Amino acid sequence: MVKLYYINGKLGFDFEGFFITDPYTSTCCRFEVNPIKEYGLTKKQVEKFNKIFTNKNRKKGGKENG
């Protein structure tokens, strides 16, 4: 099982010598991947990343365009 932890305030995990902070991107950062198949993450671990990405993408002020 992959162990998630924080470094400098960023959630991530070790994989083949890399500290991965975006499990939806390959280690070369060129391809989109399935984090469960590519890195062996569990659904719960993927949900933790989804919460972080959702919070970062929210706009301040409470209103969104559209």
N, CA, C and O atoms as a Maestro MAE file, in Angstrom:
{
 s_m_m2io_version
 :::
 2.0.0
}

f_m_ct {
 s_m_title
 :::
 protein
 m_atom[264] {
  # First column is atom index #
  i_m_mmod_type
  r_m_x_coord
  r_m_y_coord
  r_m_z_coord
  i_m_residue_number
  s_m_chain_name
  s_m_pdb_residue_name
  s_m_pdb_atom_name
  i_m_atomic_number
  :::
  1 25 0.843 -1.184 0.000 1 A "MET " " N  " 7
  2 3 0.000 0.000 0.000 1 A "MET " " CA " 6
  3 2 0.888 1.247 0.000 1 A "MET " " C  " 6
  4 15 1.902 1.307 0.695 1 A "MET " " O  " 8
  5 25 0.492 2.212 -0.774 2 A "VAL " " N  " 7
  6 3 1.210 3.474 -0.892 2 A "VAL " " CA " 6
  7 2 0.905 4.334 0.333 2 A "VAL " " C  " 6
  8 15 -0.244 4.426 0.764 2 A "VAL " " O  " 8
  9 25 1.937 4.958 0.890 3 A "LYS " " N  " 7
  10 3 1.752 5.814 2.062 3 A "LYS " " CA " 6
  11 2 1.728 7.275 1.630 3 A "LYS " " C  " 6
  12 15 2.676 7.760 1.013 3 A "LYS " " O  " 8
  13 25 0.634 7.981 1.956 4 A "LEU " " N  " 7
  14 3 0.523 9.403 1.669 4 A "LEU " " CA " 6
  15 2 1.096 10.191 2.831 4 A "LEU " " C  " 6
  16 15 0.932 9.813 3.991 4 A "LEU " " O  " 8
  17 25 1.773 11.292 2.514 5 A "TYR " " N  " 7
  18 3 2.266 12.180 3.561 5 A "TYR " " CA " 6
  19 2 2.482 13.572 2.969 5 A "TYR " " C  " 6
  20 15 2.467 13.761 1.753 5 A "TYR " " O  " 8
  21 25 2.681 14.538 3.866 6 A "TYR " " N  " 7
  22 3 2.865 15.925 3.463 6 A "TYR " " CA " 6
  23 2 4.333 16.324 3.519 6 A "TYR " " C  " 6
  24 15 5.052 15.965 4.452 6 A "TYR " " O  " 8
  25 25 4.767 17.068 2.509 7 A "ILE " " N  " 7
  26 3 6.075 17.725 2.495 7 A "ILE " " CA " 6
  27 2 5.825 19.163 2.060 7 A "ILE " " C  " 6
  28 15 5.209 19.415 1.024 7 A "ILE " " O  " 8
  29 25 6.308 20.094 2.861 8 A "ASN " " N  " 7
  30 3 6.121 21.519 2.562 8 A "ASN " " CA " 6
  31 2 4.666 21.862 2.266 8 A "ASN " " C  " 6
  32 15 4.380 22.676 1.388 8 A "ASN " " O  " 8
  33 25 3.754 21.242 2.997 9 A "GLY " " N  " 7
  34 3 2.336 21.535 2.850 9 A "GLY " " CA " 6
  35 2 1.659 20.870 1.664 9 A "GLY " " C  " 6
  36 15 0.490 21.145 1.394 9 A "GLY " " O  " 8
  37 25 2.366 19.999 0.947 10 A "LYS " " N  " 7
  38 3 1.777 19.316 -0.215 10 A "LYS " " CA " 6
  39 2 1.625 17.832 0.073 10 A "LYS " " C  " 6
  40 15 2.560 17.163 0.513 10 A "LYS " " O  " 8
  41 25 0.414 17.330 -0.188 11 A "LEU " " N  " 7
  42 3 0.147 15.909 -0.039 11 A "LEU " " CA " 6
  43 2 0.743 15.162 -1.221 11 A "LEU " " C  " 6
  44 15 0.625 15.603 -2.364 11 A "LEU " " O  " 8
  45 25 1.377 14.040 -0.946 12 A "GLY " " N  " 7
  46 3 1.950 13.248 -2.020 12 A "GLY " " CA " 6
  47 2 2.410 11.891 -1.525 12 A "GLY " " C  " 6
  48 15 2.101 11.480 -0.407 12 A "GLY " " O  " 8
  49 25 3.160 11.200 -2.382 13 A "PHE " " N  " 7
  50 3 3.668 9.869 -2.069 13 A "PHE " " CA " 6
  51 2 4.894 9.595 -2.922 13 A "PHE " " C  " 6
  52 15 5.093 10.222 -3.963 13 A "PHE " " O  " 8
  53 25 5.702 8.664 -2.478 14 A "ASP " " N  " 7
  54 3 6.898 8.270 -3.211 14 A "ASP " " CA " 6
  55 2 6.542 7.213 -4.249 14 A "ASP " " C  " 6
  56 15 5.779 6.286 -3.979 14 A "ASP " " O  " 8
  57 25 7.113 7.371 -5.446 15 A "PHE " " N  " 7
  58 3 6.927 6.383 -6.505 15 A "PHE " " CA " 6
  59 2 8.160 6.407 -7.401 15 A "PHE " " C  " 6
  60 15 8.422 7.396 -8.086 15 A "PHE " " O  " 8
  61 25 8.905 5.322 -7.389 16 A "GLU " " N  " 7
  62 3 10.091 5.155 -8.243 16 A "GLU " " CA " 6
  63 2 11.020 6.364 -8.189 16 A "GLU " " C  " 6
  64 15 11.497 6.827 -9.226 16 A "GLU " " O  " 8
  65 25 11.278 6.877 -6.990 17 A "GLY " " N  " 7
  66 3 12.205 7.988 -6.825 17 A "GLY " " CA " 6
  67 2 11.606 9.370 -6.998 17 A "GLY " " C  " 6
  68 15 12.322 10.366 -6.898 17 A "GLY " " O  " 8
  69 25 10.311 9.452 -7.254 18 A "PHE " " N  " 7
  70 3 9.626 10.725 -7.415 18 A "PHE " " CA " 6
  71 2 8.668 10.944 -6.257 18 A "PHE " " C  " 6
  72 15 8.113 9.983 -5.725 18 A "PHE " " O  " 8
  73 25 8.463 12.208 -5.856 19 A "PHE " " N  " 7
  74 3 7.415 12.556 -4.901 19 A "PHE " " CA " 6
  75 2 6.249 13.074 -5.724 19 A "PHE " " C  " 6
  76 15 6.306 14.182 -6.258 19 A "PHE " " O  " 8
  77 25 5.202 12.289 -5.828 20 A "ILE " " N  " 7
  78 3 4.045 12.591 -6.679 20 A "ILE " " CA " 6
  79 2 3.030 13.411 -5.896 20 A "ILE " " C  " 6
  80 15 2.570 12.983 -4.837 20 A "ILE " " O  " 8
  81 25 2.676 14.590 -6.411 21 A "THR " " N  " 7
  82 3 1.652 15.424 -5.789 21 A "THR " " CA " 6
  83 2 0.384 15.504 -6.628 21 A "THR " " C  " 6
  84 15 -0.648 15.975 -6.151 21 A "THR " " O  " 8
  85 25 0.456 15.047 -7.873 22 A "ASP " " N  " 7
  86 3 -0.722 14.981 -8.746 22 A "ASP " " CA " 6
  87 2 -0.820 13.557 -9.287 22 A "ASP " " C  " 6
  88 15 -0.159 13.218 -10.269 22 A "ASP " " O  " 8
  89 25 -1.640 12.727 -8.652 23 A "PRO " " N  " 7
  90 3 -1.692 11.317 -9.057 23 A "PRO " " CA " 6
  91 2 -2.371 11.077 -10.410 23 A "PRO " " C  " 6
  92 15 -2.394 9.947 -10.897 23 A "PRO " " O  " 8
  93 25 -2.918 12.122 -11.010 24 A "TYR " " N  " 7
  94 3 -3.564 11.977 -12.316 24 A "TYR " " CA " 6
  95 2 -2.590 12.230 -13.465 24 A "TYR " " C  " 6
  96 15 -2.975 12.156 -14.633 24 A "TYR " " O  " 8
  97 25 -1.328 12.529 -13.138 25 A "THR " " N  " 7
  98 3 -0.319 12.819 -14.143 25 A "THR " " CA " 6
  99 2 0.816 11.811 -14.035 25 A "THR " " C  " 6
  100 15 1.200 11.407 -12.937 25 A "THR " " O  " 8
  101 25 1.349 11.409 -15.182 26 A "SER " " N  " 7
  102 3 2.469 10.471 -15.197 26 A "SER " " CA " 6
  103 2 3.706 11.121 -14.581 26 A "SER " " C  " 6
  104 15 3.743 12.337 -14.397 26 A "SER " " O  " 8
  105 25 4.709 10.321 -14.266 27 A "THR " " N  " 7
  106 3 5.923 10.850 -13.652 27 A "THR " " CA " 6
  107 2 6.649 11.835 -14.564 27 A "THR " " C  " 6
  108 15 7.373 12.702 -14.075 27 A "THR " " O  " 8
  109 25 6.469 11.718 -15.872 28 A "CYS " " N  " 7
  110 3 7.093 12.659 -16.802 28 A "CYS " " CA " 6
  111 2 6.236 13.913 -17.001 28 A "CYS " " C  " 6
  112 15 6.653 14.854 -17.677 28 A "CYS " " O  " 8
  113 25 5.041 13.919 -16.410 29 A "CYS " " N  " 7
  114 3 4.103 15.059 -16.474 29 A "CYS " " CA " 6
  115 2 3.547 15.307 -17.872 29 A "CYS " " C  " 6
  116 15 3.051 16.398 -18.153 29 A "CYS " " O  " 8
  117 25 3.624 14.316 -18.743 30 A "ARG " " N  " 7
  118 3 3.118 14.499 -20.107 30 A "ARG " " CA " 6
  119 2 1.794 13.793 -20.364 30 A "ARG " " C  " 6
  120 15 1.093 14.110 -21.325 30 A "ARG " " O  " 8
  121 25 1.451 12.837 -19.506 31 A "PHE " " N  " 7
  122 3 0.275 12.018 -19.780 31 A "PHE " " CA " 6
  123 2 -0.669 11.983 -18.586 31 A "PHE " " C  " 6
  124 15 -0.244 12.048 -17.432 31 A "PHE " " O  " 8
  125 25 -1.950 11.879 -18.888 32 A "GLU " " N  " 7
  126 3 -2.948 11.681 -17.847 32 A "GLU " " CA " 6
  127 2 -3.037 10.183 -17.567 32 A "GLU " " C  " 6
  128 15 -3.071 9.372 -18.493 32 A "GLU " " O  " 8
  129 25 -3.075 9.819 -16.277 33 A "VAL " " N  " 7
  130 3 -3.110 8.408 -15.896 33 A "VAL " " CA " 6
  131 2 -4.219 8.144 -14.883 33 A "VAL " " C  " 6
  132 15 -4.746 9.065 -14.258 33 A "VAL " " O  " 8
  133 25 -4.554 6.882 -14.738 34 A "ASN " " N  " 7
  134 3 -5.479 6.443 -13.705 34 A "ASN " " CA " 6
  135 2 -4.638 6.183 -12.458 34 A "ASN " " C  " 6
  136 15 -3.797 5.284 -12.465 34 A "ASN " " O  " 8
  137 25 -4.849 6.960 -11.375 35 A "PRO " " N  " 7
  138 3 -3.979 6.824 -10.199 35 A "PRO " " CA " 6
  139 2 -4.060 5.467 -9.510 35 A "PRO " " C  " 6
  140 15 -3.105 5.058 -8.850 35 A "PRO " " O  " 8
  141 25 -5.163 4.775 -9.648 36 A "ILE " " N  " 7
  142 3 -5.300 3.457 -9.030 36 A "ILE " " CA " 6
  143 2 -4.466 2.428 -9.801 36 A "ILE " " C  " 6
  144 15 -3.755 1.622 -9.201 36 A "ILE " " O  " 8
  145 25 -4.557 2.461 -11.118 37 A "LYS " " N  " 7
  146 3 -3.802 1.517 -11.938 37 A "LYS " " CA " 6
  147 2 -2.317 1.872 -12.020 37 A "LYS " " C  " 6
  148 15 -1.463 0.988 -11.943 37 A "LYS " " O  " 8
  149 25 -2.008 3.150 -12.174 38 A "GLU " " N  " 7
  150 3 -0.629 3.580 -12.380 38 A "GLU " " CA " 6
  151 2 0.223 3.512 -11.107 38 A "GLU " " C  " 6
  152 15 1.367 3.056 -11.134 38 A "GLU " " O  " 8
  153 25 -0.359 3.977 -9.990 39 A "TYR " " N  " 7
  154 3 0.421 4.105 -8.762 39 A "TYR " " CA " 6
  155 2 -0.014 3.170 -7.638 39 A "TYR " " C  " 6
  156 15 0.659 3.085 -6.610 39 A "TYR " " O  " 8
  157 25 -1.128 2.471 -7.821 40 A "GLY " " N  " 7
  158 3 -1.587 1.548 -6.798 40 A "GLY " " CA " 6
  159 2 -2.293 2.220 -5.625 40 A "GLY " " C  " 6
  160 15 -2.344 1.666 -4.526 40 A "GLY " " O  " 8
  161 25 -2.833 3.409 -5.857 41 A "LEU " " N  " 7
  162 3 -3.567 4.097 -4.802 41 A "LEU " " CA " 6
  163 2 -4.917 3.432 -4.574 41 A "LEU " " C  " 6
  164 15 -5.449 2.767 -5.463 41 A "LEU " " O  " 8
  165 25 -5.463 3.616 -3.387 42 A "THR " " N  " 7
  166 3 -6.809 3.137 -3.100 42 A "THR " " CA " 6
  167 2 -7.805 4.235 -3.458 42 A "THR " " C  " 6
  168 15 -7.424 5.386 -3.672 42 A "THR " " O  " 8
  169 25 -9.080 3.870 -3.520 43 A "LYS " " N  " 7
  170 3 -10.114 4.868 -3.804 43 A "LYS " " CA " 6
  171 2 -10.133 5.956 -2.735 43 A "LYS " " C  " 6
  172 15 -10.344 7.128 -3.048 43 A "LYS " " O  " 8
  173 25 -9.915 5.578 -1.475 44 A "LYS " " N  " 7
  174 3 -9.891 6.549 -0.381 44 A "LYS " " CA " 6
  175 2 -8.746 7.547 -0.557 44 A "LYS " " C  " 6
  176 15 -8.914 8.743 -0.320 44 A "LYS " " O  " 8
  177 25 -7.592 7.050 -0.970 45 A "GLN " " N  " 7
  178 3 -6.447 7.930 -1.179 45 A "GLN " " CA " 6
  179 2 -6.716 8.903 -2.329 45 A "GLN " " C  " 6
  180 15 -6.372 10.082 -2.242 45 A "GLN " " O  " 8
  181 25 -7.325 8.414 -3.391 46 A "VAL " " N  " 7
  182 3 -7.664 9.272 -4.527 46 A "VAL " " CA " 6
  183 2 -8.655 10.353 -4.091 46 A "VAL " " C  " 6
  184 15 -8.554 11.499 -4.528 46 A "VAL " " O  " 8
  185 25 -9.609 9.992 -3.231 47 A "GLU " " N  " 7
  186 3 -10.579 10.967 -2.725 47 A "GLU " " CA " 6
  187 2 -9.891 12.084 -1.947 47 A "GLU " " C  " 6
  188 15 -10.320 13.235 -2.024 47 A "GLU " " O  " 8
  189 25 -8.835 11.772 -1.202 48 A "LYS " " N  " 7
  190 3 -8.087 12.809 -0.473 48 A "LYS " " CA " 6
  191 2 -7.501 13.818 -1.448 48 A "LYS " " C  " 6
  192 15 -7.565 15.022 -1.203 48 A "LYS " " O  " 8
  193 25 -6.933 13.345 -2.547 49 A "PHE " " N  " 7
  194 3 -6.394 14.255 -3.552 49 A "PHE " " CA " 6
  195 2 -7.513 15.056 -4.212 49 A "PHE " " C  " 6
  196 15 -7.348 16.248 -4.472 49 A "PHE " " O  " 8
  197 25 -8.647 14.418 -4.485 50 A "ASN " " N  " 7
  198 3 -9.765 15.125 -5.111 50 A "ASN " " CA " 6
  199 2 -10.241 16.289 -4.247 50 A "ASN " " C  " 6
  200 15 -10.573 17.352 -4.771 50 A "ASN " " O  " 8
  201 25 -10.275 16.100 -2.933 51 A "LYS " " N  " 7
  202 3 -10.685 17.175 -2.024 51 A "LYS " " CA " 6
  203 2 -9.710 18.339 -2.111 51 A "LYS " " C  " 6
  204 15 -10.124 19.498 -2.126 51 A "LYS " " O  " 8
  205 25 -8.440 18.041 -2.168 52 A "ILE " " N  " 7
  206 3 -7.429 19.097 -2.258 52 A "ILE " " CA " 6
  207 2 -7.560 19.853 -3.569 52 A "ILE " " C  " 6
  208 15 -7.539 21.084 -3.580 52 A "ILE " " O  " 8
  209 25 -7.695 19.128 -4.675 53 A "PHE " " N  " 7
  210 3 -7.806 19.777 -5.980 53 A "PHE " " CA " 6
  211 2 -9.073 20.614 -6.058 53 A "PHE " " C  " 6
  212 15 -9.055 21.703 -6.632 53 A "PHE " " O  " 8
  213 25 -10.176 20.126 -5.492 54 A "THR " " N  " 7
  214 3 -11.435 20.867 -5.508 54 A "THR " " CA " 6
  215 2 -11.288 22.158 -4.714 54 A "THR " " C  " 6
  216 15 -11.736 23.210 -5.171 54 A "THR " " O  " 8
  217 25 -10.677 22.103 -3.546 55 A "ASN " " N  " 7
  218 3 -10.496 23.296 -2.723 55 A "ASN " " CA " 6
  219 2 -9.587 24.312 -3.398 55 A "ASN " " C  " 6
  220 15 -9.841 25.512 -3.293 55 A "ASN " " O  " 8
  221 25 -8.548 23.882 -4.079 56 A "LYS " " N  " 7
  222 3 -7.641 24.797 -4.767 56 A "LYS " " CA " 6
  223 2 -8.319 25.480 -5.938 56 A "LYS " " C  " 6
  224 15 -8.005 26.628 -6.255 56 A "LYS " " O  " 8
  225 25 -9.252 24.782 -6.591 57 A "ASN " " N  " 7
  226 3 -9.894 25.322 -7.780 57 A "ASN " " CA " 6
  227 2 -11.064 26.246 -7.468 57 A "ASN " " C  " 6
  228 15 -11.567 26.926 -8.362 57 A "ASN " " O  " 8
  229 25 -11.501 26.280 -6.223 58 A "ARG " " N  " 7
  230 3 -12.601 27.166 -5.862 58 A "ARG " " CA " 6
  231 2 -12.145 28.607 -5.922 58 A "ARG " " C  " 6
  232 15 -11.040 28.946 -5.497 58 A "ARG " " O  " 8
  233 25 -13.021 29.460 -6.464 59 A "LYS " " N  " 7
  234 3 -12.693 30.865 -6.560 59 A "LYS " " CA " 6
  235 2 -13.059 31.583 -5.288 59 A "LYS " " C  " 6
  236 15 -14.081 31.285 -4.670 59 A "LYS " " O  " 8
  237 25 -12.241 32.518 -4.896 60 A "LYS " " N  " 7
  238 3 -12.531 33.306 -3.716 60 A "LYS " " CA " 6
  239 2 -13.693 34.237 -4.024 60 A "LYS " " C  " 6
  240 15 -13.851 34.680 -5.161 60 A "LYS " " O  " 8
  241 25 -14.509 34.536 -3.013 61 A "GLY " " N  " 7
  242 3 -15.643 35.427 -3.193 61 A "GLY " " CA " 6
  243 2 -16.953 34.683 -3.302 61 A "GLY " " C  " 6
  244 15 -18.020 35.288 -3.203 61 A "GLY " " O  " 8
  245 25 -16.885 33.351 -3.511 62 A "GLY " " N  " 7
  246 3 -18.080 32.524 -3.488 62 A "GLY " " CA " 6
  247 2 -18.870 32.462 -4.770 62 A "GLY " " C  " 6
  248 15 -19.815 31.677 -4.850 62 A "GLY " " O  " 8
  249 25 -18.538 33.249 -5.786 63 A "LYS " " N  " 7
  250 3 -19.295 33.207 -7.045 63 A "LYS " " CA " 6
  251 2 -18.431 32.638 -8.135 63 A "LYS " " C  " 6
  252 15 -17.236 32.923 -8.213 63 A "LYS " " O  " 8
  253 25 -19.042 31.832 -8.978 64 A "GLU " " N  " 7
  254 3 -18.340 31.275 -10.125 64 A "GLU " " CA " 6
  255 2 -18.922 31.872 -11.388 64 A "GLU " " C  " 6
  256 15 -20.074 32.306 -11.406 64 A "GLU " " O  " 8
  257 25 -18.132 31.893 -12.435 65 A "ASN " " N  " 7
  258 3 -18.622 32.396 -13.733 65 A "ASN " " CA " 6
  259 2 -19.624 31.427 -14.308 65 A "ASN " " C  " 6
  260 15 -19.515 30.214 -14.129 65 A "ASN " " O  " 8
  261 25 -20.614 31.983 -15.012 66 A "GLY " " N  " 7
  262 3 -21.554 31.132 -15.718 66 A "GLY " " CA " 6
  263 2 -22.810 31.041 -15.037 66 A "GLY " " C  " 6
  264 15 -23.719 30.356 -15.506 66 A "GLY " " O  " 8
  :::
 }
 m_bond[263] {
  # First column is bond index #
  i_m_from
  i_m_to
  i_m_order
  :::
  1 1 2 1
  2 2 3 1
  3 3 4 2
  4 3 5 1
  5 5 6 1
  6 6 7 1
  7 7 8 2
  8 7 9 1
  9 9 10 1
  10 10 11 1
  11 11 12 2
  12 11 13 1
  13 13 14 1
  14 14 15 1
  15 15 16 2
  16 15 17 1
  17 17 18 1
  18 18 19 1
  19 19 20 2
  20 19 21 1
  21 21 22 1
  22 22 23 1
  23 23 24 2
  24 23 25 1
  25 25 26 1
  26 26 27 1
  27 27 28 2
  28 27 29 1
  29 29 30 1
  30 30 31 1
  31 31 32 2
  32 31 33 1
  33 33 34 1
  34 34 35 1
  35 35 36 2
  36 35 37 1
  37 37 38 1
  38 38 39 1
  39 39 40 2
  40 39 41 1
  41 41 42 1
  42 42 43 1
  43 43 44 2
  44 43 45 1
  45 45 46 1
  46 46 47 1
  47 47 48 2
  48 47 49 1
  49 49 50 1
  50 50 51 1
  51 51 52 2
  52 51 53 1
  53 53 54 1
  54 54 55 1
  55 55 56 2
  56 55 57 1
  57 57 58 1
  58 58 59 1
  59 59 60 2
  60 59 61 1
  61 61 62 1
  62 62 63 1
  63 63 64 2
  64 63 65 1
  65 65 66 1
  66 66 67 1
  67 67 68 2
  68 67 69 1
  69 69 70 1
  70 70 71 1
  71 71 72 2
  72 71 73 1
  73 73 74 1
  74 74 75 1
  75 75 76 2
  76 75 77 1
  77 77 78 1
  78 78 79 1
  79 79 80 2
  80 79 81 1
  81 81 82 1
  82 82 83 1
  83 83 84 2
  84 83 85 1
  85 85 86 1
  86 86 87 1
  87 87 88 2
  88 87 89 1
  89 89 90 1
  90 90 91 1
  91 91 92 2
  92 91 93 1
  93 93 94 1
  94 94 95 1
  95 95 96 2
  96 95 97 1
  97 97 98 1
  98 98 99 1
  99 99 100 2
  100 99 101 1
  101 101 102 1
  102 102 103 1
  103 103 104 2
  104 103 105 1
  105 105 106 1
  106 106 107 1
  107 107 108 2
  108 107 109 1
  109 109 110 1
  110 110 111 1
  111 111 112 2
  112 111 113 1
  113 113 114 1
  114 114 115 1
  115 115 116 2
  116 115 117 1
  117 117 118 1
  118 118 119 1
  119 119 120 2
  120 119 121 1
  121 121 122 1
  122 122 123 1
  123 123 124 2
  124 123 125 1
  125 125 126 1
  126 126 127 1
  127 127 128 2
  128 127 129 1
  129 129 130 1
  130 130 131 1
  131 131 132 2
  132 131 133 1
  133 133 134 1
  134 134 135 1
  135 135 136 2
  136 135 137 1
  137 137 138 1
  138 138 139 1
  139 139 140 2
  140 139 141 1
  141 141 142 1
  142 142 143 1
  143 143 144 2
  144 143 145 1
  145 145 146 1
  146 146 147 1
  147 147 148 2
  148 147 149 1
  149 149 150 1
  150 150 151 1
  151 151 152 2
  152 151 153 1
  153 153 154 1
  154 154 155 1
  155 155 156 2
  156 155 157 1
  157 157 158 1
  158 158 159 1
  159 159 160 2
  160 159 161 1
  161 161 162 1
  162 162 163 1
  163 163 164 2
  164 163 165 1
  165 165 166 1
  166 166 167 1
  167 167 168 2
  168 167 169 1
  169 169 170 1
  170 170 171 1
  171 171 172 2
  172 171 173 1
  173 173 174 1
  174 174 175 1
  175 175 176 2
  176 175 177 1
  177 177 178 1
  178 178 179 1
  179 179 180 2
  180 179 181 1
  181 181 182 1
  182 182 183 1
  183 183 184 2
  184 183 185 1
  185 185 186 1
  186 186 187 1
  187 187 188 2
  188 187 189 1
  189 189 190 1
  190 190 191 1
  191 191 192 2
  192 191 193 1
  193 193 194 1
  194 194 195 1
  195 195 196 2
  196 195 197 1
  197 197 198 1
  198 198 199 1
  199 199 200 2
  200 199 201 1
  201 201 202 1
  202 202 203 1
  203 203 204 2
  204 203 205 1
  205 205 206 1
  206 206 207 1
  207 207 208 2
  208 207 209 1
  209 209 210 1
  210 210 211 1
  211 211 212 2
  212 211 213 1
  213 213 214 1
  214 214 215 1
  215 215 216 2
  216 215 217 1
  217 217 218 1
  218 218 219 1
  219 219 220 2
  220 219 221 1
  221 221 222 1
  222 222 223 1
  223 223 224 2
  224 223 225 1
  225 225 226 1
  226 226 227 1
  227 227 228 2
  228 227 229 1
  229 229 230 1
  230 230 231 1
  231 231 232 2
  232 231 233 1
  233 233 234 1
  234 234 235 1
  235 235 236 2
  236 235 237 1
  237 237 238 1
  238 238 239 1
  239 239 240 2
  240 239 241 1
  241 241 242 1
  242 242 243 1
  243 243 244 2
  244 243 245 1
  245 245 246 1
  246 246 247 1
  247 247 248 2
  248 247 249 1
  249 249 250 1
  250 250 251 1
  251 251 252 2
  252 251 253 1
  253 253 254 1
  254 254 255 1
  255 255 256 2
  256 255 257 1
  257 257 258 1
  258 258 259 1
  259 259 260 2
  260 259 261 1
  261 261 262 1
  262 262 263 1
  263 263 264 2
  :::
 }
}
